[in-house]
């Protein structure tokens, strides 16, 4: 999406844009100076609503944004960036969050891959424990909050060694007694998205969707290889390569926990993120053979016959017919 704000532009007489630092299908992310609090950097998450929406639907989308932004602003956890403000400018809405310095885990993984090595399991599990703590906090809000876009590039490693789960772009508030709603409608990133998140109304998405994405993220971080998309796995479960086939140094219990989290059906995954965390660190046994493909089927092997083979079969058949006719005389 083209950059809508110019470098140096000031919003609400407070936020001075430095540069664009990210982008997505519904808006951009900018690094900005908070002119009211000298020295403070913040990230501006931009949401641009579909201009083709009827006026009533546009107002409903904007109302949803402000309602859910107010929920996010109440969150306070060391592994989540603090949401400090939200506002609208013309047709765009903005969410103001703490800027998180450091590299994201995708960059960390790519660096290891360039060095022809893997990220150390112990280090990745140390990050995983922090992510699990943040997700447990989100999932236990009232109503629960589902991140819905967990992936290596949405997890930042700060210079102090703390990881933060960033980008609330697709966050979902599980509001009771109403159709579930999202700040921004979308499916997340295909490599890490569970099958149920492809539904149009999001009514079947719950905390186990985050557990799937969390497991897929750890798969990628520990193997340097992206996991097969769920749509391909739905057609053929063999598309998902076991992590230890790629990285033999992985502990068996870590592999079992990741595969458990990545089961296609939500009921076949860990019941909650703390159960998954305990399986990752060996405090709880994951299933030896998790049910990975209960929703799927395998495409049968179809042998392709060449024209030369057909001619050979015909010739052999004619020979047998002639032989039988000779014997019957």
Order of alpha helices (4+ residues) and beta strands (2+ residues): beta-beta-beta-beta-alpha-beta-beta-beta-alpha-alpha-beta-beta-beta-beta-beta-alpha-alpha-alpha-alpha-alpha-alpha
